[in-house]
Amino acid sequence: MKKHGPWQINDSVKKYENPWLELREDQVIRPDQKQGIYSVITMRDGASVAAVDAERNIFLTKEFRYAIGKESIEVVSGGIDKNEKPLEAAKRELKEEMAISAKRWTDLGVVHPFTSMVESAAYLFLAQDLSFSQANPEETELIEVVKIPLKKAVEMVYNGTIQHAQSCVCILKAWNVLQNNK
């Protein structure tokens, strides 16, 4: 038995695993002292990047997301490889997906997008002083790069056009940093 906050875990069984996620089922004693089960999905941590140029344009991706069955407008995001630091992953993803490098990086913090069932952190960054080269996305990624004013991206968060959780937080935090550093 293992204490887990106000919960107690009596047993854990891995139900499924693939290269991207693991699903486990815990036999628990809930805070109300009743027995139950709790399922947890563990995924690799990720990094998300708001890349903003000197004119305050942000570079977003537009791509079909299989799980939701539609296109999604997002900041660059990707998984952190084993033994890789979040900032290294952010730099790699920005280069791979958009062929952008940045000289200046600001740590915007970390979010846990789906805390009730998913164990996975997303590290957020603002990238500035950008330079551009040739993109080299993964074979499964059909990415359209969208360049828009950061202010418009903020409006798109508020009006629901941008729905990806990490992107919403990353865009709003980047906006806040840039507004406070005029």
Kinemage of the C-alpha trace (Angstrom):
@kinemage 1
@onewidth
@group {chain A} dominant
@subgroup {mainchain}
@vectorlist {calphas} color= white
{ca met a 1} P 0.000 0.000 0.000
{ca lys a 2} L 1.183 3.473 -0.884
{ca lys a 3} L -0.140 6.831 0.265
{ca his a 4} L -0.991 9.182 -2.624
{ca gly a 5} L -2.275 12.461 -1.193
{ca pro a 6} L -5.626 11.682 0.456
{ca trp a 7} L -5.806 8.468 -1.595
{ca gln a 8} L -4.221 5.093 -0.917
{ca ile a 9} L -2.975 2.882 -3.753
{ca asn a 10} L -3.330 -0.816 -2.979
{ca asp a 11} L -2.195 -2.116 -6.375
{ca ser a 12} L -1.191 -0.821 -9.817
{ca val a 13} L -1.496 -2.761 -13.067
{ca lys a 14} L -0.196 -1.613 -16.450
{ca lys a 15} L -3.118 -2.186 -18.839
{ca tyr a 16} L -1.603 -0.871 -22.073
{ca glu a 17} L 1.625 0.609 -23.380
{ca asn a 18} L 2.954 1.914 -26.690
{ca pro a 19} L 5.847 4.261 -27.580
{ca trp a 20} L 3.737 7.352 -26.751
{ca leu a 21} L 1.742 6.458 -23.668
{ca glu a 22} L 1.072 4.044 -20.840
{ca leu a 23} L -2.300 3.304 -19.256
{ca arg a 24} L -2.382 1.955 -15.723
{ca glu a 25} L -5.240 1.050 -13.433
{ca asp a 26} L -4.853 1.558 -9.698
{ca gln a 27} L -6.866 -0.235 -7.039
{ca val a 28} L -7.442 2.536 -4.507
{ca ile a 29} L -9.004 3.548 -1.249
{ca arg a 30} L -10.654 6.883 -2.049
{ca pro a 31} L -10.664 9.863 0.337
{ca asp a 32} L -14.157 8.757 1.489
{ca gln a 33} L -12.545 5.421 2.522
{ca lys a 34} L -14.427 3.437 -0.157
{ca gln a 35} L -12.600 1.084 -2.519
{ca gly a 36} L -12.400 1.985 -6.172
{ca ile a 37} L -10.298 2.103 -9.294
{ca tyr a 38} L -8.489 5.024 -10.859
{ca ser a 39} L -7.018 5.022 -14.358
{ca val a 40} L -4.000 7.159 -15.236
{ca ile a 41} L -2.432 7.807 -18.632
{ca thr a 42} L 1.273 8.632 -18.537
{ca met a 43} L 2.758 10.421 -21.535
{ca arg a 44} L 6.163 11.940 -22.245
{ca asp a 45} L 6.470 15.513 -21.080
{ca gly a 46} L 6.341 18.070 -23.870
{ca ala a 47} L 7.540 21.506 -24.867
{ca ser a 48} L 5.511 24.266 -26.531
{ca val a 49} L 6.912 27.393 -28.169
{ca ala a 50} L 5.426 30.783 -28.993
{ca ala a 51} L 7.791 32.024 -31.720
{ca val a 52} L 7.378 35.802 -32.063
{ca asp a 53} L 9.275 38.011 -34.517
{ca ala a 54} L 10.393 41.632 -34.105
{ca glu a 55} L 7.096 42.905 -35.581
{ca arg a 56} L 5.158 40.906 -32.972
{ca asn a 57} L 3.904 38.272 -35.389
{ca ile a 58} L 3.539 34.767 -33.999
{ca phe a 59} L 4.227 31.629 -36.019
{ca leu a 60} L 1.613 28.930 -35.448
{ca thr a 61} L 0.968 25.508 -36.931
{ca lys a 62} L -2.255 24.426 -38.566
{ca glu a 63} L -2.588 20.678 -38.827
{ca phe a 64} L -5.173 17.917 -38.732
{ca arg a 65} L -5.374 16.331 -35.287
{ca tyr a 66} L -6.512 12.732 -35.492
{ca ala a 67} L -7.919 12.497 -31.946
{ca ile a 68} L -10.353 15.396 -32.410
{ca gly a 69} L -10.960 14.789 -36.122
{ca lys a 70} L -10.297 18.341 -37.288
{ca glu a 71} L -7.616 20.932 -37.946
{ca ser a 72} L -6.125 22.728 -34.987
{ca ile a 73} L -4.163 25.980 -34.833
{ca glu a 74} L -1.379 25.649 -32.275
{ca val a 75} L 2.016 26.838 -31.165
{ca val a 76} L 4.837 24.451 -32.010
{ca ser a 77} L 4.689 21.521 -29.586
{ca gly a 78} L 6.351 18.156 -29.243
{ca gly a 79} L 7.554 15.500 -26.871
{ca ile a 80} L 10.718 15.732 -24.824
{ca asp a 81} L 13.087 12.877 -25.652
{ca lys a 82} L 14.741 10.796 -22.941
{ca asn a 83} L 17.667 12.684 -21.347
{ca glu a 84} L 16.654 15.865 -23.193
{ca lys a 85} L 16.019 19.105 -21.330
{ca pro a 86} L 12.743 20.987 -22.020
{ca leu a 87} L 14.524 23.942 -23.662
{ca glu a 88} L 16.514 21.579 -25.914
{ca ala a 89} L 13.248 19.935 -26.996
{ca ala a 90} L 11.645 23.331 -27.640
{ca lys a 91} L 14.565 24.375 -29.851
{ca arg a 92} L 14.510 21.045 -31.718
{ca glu a 93} L 10.748 21.141 -32.318
{ca leu a 94} L 10.810 24.746 -33.553
{ca lys a 95} L 13.626 23.886 -35.971
{ca glu a 96} L 12.020 20.623 -37.197
{ca glu a 97} L 8.470 21.874 -37.635
{ca met a 98} L 9.015 25.449 -38.779
{ca ala a 99} L 12.714 25.741 -39.670
{ca ile a 100} L 13.032 28.558 -37.143
{ca ser a 101} L 15.925 29.160 -34.773
{ca ala a 102} L 15.863 31.753 -32.010
{ca lys a 103} L 18.591 33.643 -30.194
{ca arg a 104} L 16.468 34.647 -27.206
{ca trp a 105} L 14.372 32.265 -25.103
{ca thr a 106} L 12.066 33.029 -22.188
{ca asp a 107} L 10.780 30.303 -19.870
{ca leu a 108} L 6.996 30.752 -19.544
{ca gly a 109} L 6.512 28.013 -16.962
{ca val a 110} L 4.847 24.630 -16.998
{ca val a 111} L 1.256 23.428 -17.299
{ca his a 112} L -0.417 20.080 -16.734
{ca pro a 113} L -3.161 20.079 -19.385
{ca phe a 114} L -5.431 17.269 -18.159
{ca thr a 115} L -4.746 16.792 -14.450
{ca ser a 116} L -7.591 14.419 -13.655
{ca met a 117} L -6.286 11.528 -15.753
{ca val a 118} L -3.052 12.367 -17.584
{ca glu a 119} L 0.410 12.542 -16.054
{ca ser a 120} L 2.344 14.781 -18.454
{ca ala a 121} L 3.822 18.256 -18.103
{ca ala a 122} L 4.081 20.820 -20.895
{ca tyr a 123} L 6.966 23.283 -20.623
{ca leu a 124} L 6.210 26.631 -22.274
{ca phe a 125} L 8.669 28.992 -23.959
{ca leu a 126} L 8.748 32.299 -25.810
{ca ala a 127} L 11.251 32.359 -28.696
{ca gln a 128} L 12.483 35.693 -30.087
{ca asp a 129} L 15.201 37.056 -32.394
{ca leu a 130} L 14.202 34.514 -35.029
{ca ser a 131} L 16.082 33.228 -38.066
{ca phe a 132} L 14.616 31.007 -40.780
{ca ser a 133} L 15.816 28.015 -42.837
{ca gln a 134} L 14.280 24.940 -44.562
{ca ala a 135} L 11.630 22.947 -42.619
{ca asn a 136} L 12.042 19.201 -42.039
{ca pro a 137} L 8.806 17.944 -40.412
{ca glu a 138} L 8.209 14.308 -39.468
{ca glu a 139} L 6.585 12.130 -42.149
{ca thr a 140} L 3.270 11.982 -40.259
{ca glu a 141} L 3.075 15.763 -39.892
{ca leu a 142} L 1.378 17.812 -42.613
{ca ile a 143} L 1.967 21.230 -41.131
{ca glu a 144} L 0.862 24.581 -42.500
{ca val a 145} L 2.713 27.517 -40.957
{ca val a 146} L 0.434 30.412 -40.019
{ca lys a 147} L 1.982 33.834 -39.411
{ca ile a 148} L -0.357 36.310 -37.725
{ca pro a 149} L -0.073 39.276 -35.364
{ca leu a 150} L 0.276 38.095 -31.764
{ca lys a 151} L -2.651 40.341 -30.807
{ca lys a 152} L -4.865 38.431 -33.279
{ca ala a 153} L -3.695 35.114 -31.791
{ca val a 154} L -4.747 36.380 -28.350
{ca glu a 155} L -8.186 37.225 -29.798
{ca met a 156} L -8.337 33.724 -31.326
{ca val a 157} L -7.714 32.231 -27.875
{ca tyr a 158} L -10.545 34.275 -26.381
{ca asn a 159} L -13.024 33.623 -29.214
{ca gly a 160} L -12.350 29.875 -29.199
{ca thr a 161} L -10.632 29.578 -32.583
{ca ile a 162} L -7.487 28.334 -30.831
{ca gln a 163} L -8.512 25.516 -28.486
{ca his a 164} L -5.290 23.580 -27.817
{ca ala a 165} L -4.729 24.051 -24.075
{ca gln a 166} L -0.948 24.495 -24.068
{ca ser a 167} L -1.209 26.903 -27.002
{ca cys a 168} L -3.788 29.037 -25.220
{ca val a 169} L -1.635 29.367 -22.110
{ca cys a 170} L 1.589 29.838 -24.089
{ca ile a 171} L 0.092 32.597 -26.272
{ca leu a 172} L -1.406 34.462 -23.315
{ca lys a 173} L 1.808 34.219 -21.277
{ca ala a 174} L 3.906 35.371 -24.256
{ca trp a 175} L 1.526 38.309 -24.756
{ca asn a 176} L 1.823 39.213 -21.075
{ca val a 177} L 5.638 39.089 -21.134
{ca leu a 178} L 5.817 41.240 -24.266
{ca gln a 179} L 3.224 43.751 -23.003
{ca asn a 180} L 5.207 44.184 -19.785
{ca asn a 181} L 8.519 44.612 -21.669
{ca lys a 182} L 7.552 47.344 -24.146
